[in-house]
Amino acid sequence: MRPIYCPLCEQDQTRRVEQKTRHGLTVTTVLCHGCGLVYHNPVIEDQDRLALGLSPRQLHTNEPINPRHQRRVQRRTAYQLDFLKPWVRPGQQGLEVGAGLGVLSSTLQQYGVQMLGVEPDPQQAEYARQQYDLSIITGRFEEVELSGHKFDLILGSHVIEHFPAPLNFLIRARSLARPEARLFLETPNLLVPKVGPRRVFSIPHNFYFTPQTLTWLLLKAGWQVEKTRIFRRDSFMVMARAAQPQTPALDPRHAALVWQAIYRHRCLYYLKFLFVLRKIPAWQRGWMYHFQEY
Ligand SMILES: [Zn+2]
């Protein structure tokens, strides 16, 4: 574990959101006063997770690769494809960071995109190769050799929250981007979490974004957000185009808004029976995954 500065503000002006011990690891979650970014400080690195003797998969879902899990990934992929389609062209070079089981990459390959995947979990990487005949490099995105590659489409579905240094992830993605490239990200929305208050802050996730904080971080790394789709609950998606890095105009009022959202969730999650509702497919389709776009 390593103490860090806020990657947006580059300072350490924070208030504590939560501190708890899980699997023998004490995790402190903080909110940055300057921008509203929420993260673990000290940040959790791969070696800390490995020291627990649990694989990333075990820490995250502890779910075997089975038909039920696959159906869930396919459902998510269908939502993503609906958002992504306007930017997908045959003949593009695509990179998926954290390719997982390879469902999204294989779908894009069917649309004629030449996909390359990077996946740190060997079991999932092997599955994606066997099942979909995908090119997958096993390893951490920060470390894999990709020199000589340039991409039109870079995708990260529920990965940015895992990195100990998400700004570096975005900067590296930018360095691999062709001039007209697009970056697609999906990540949980801290303003409207799907899971209960006790599970919002976890060992696998280091960073907890809102659409605003992610937009600022993207701008800093040289990505201009083009479109955002925010679901009523759970997550949000962004599409960003390669641009020049800029210093974002941070608004400290955002921190108050984030603090309120965390507090509201703690109070209302059980009162609103969200723990029941979020399991009902009809409610998910009819309410949870309705979205707003910007
Ligand atoms: Zn900050």
Residues whose N, C-alpha, C, O or C-beta is under 5 A from the ligand:
A	BS01	ZN	C6 L8 C9 C32 G34 C35 G36 L37
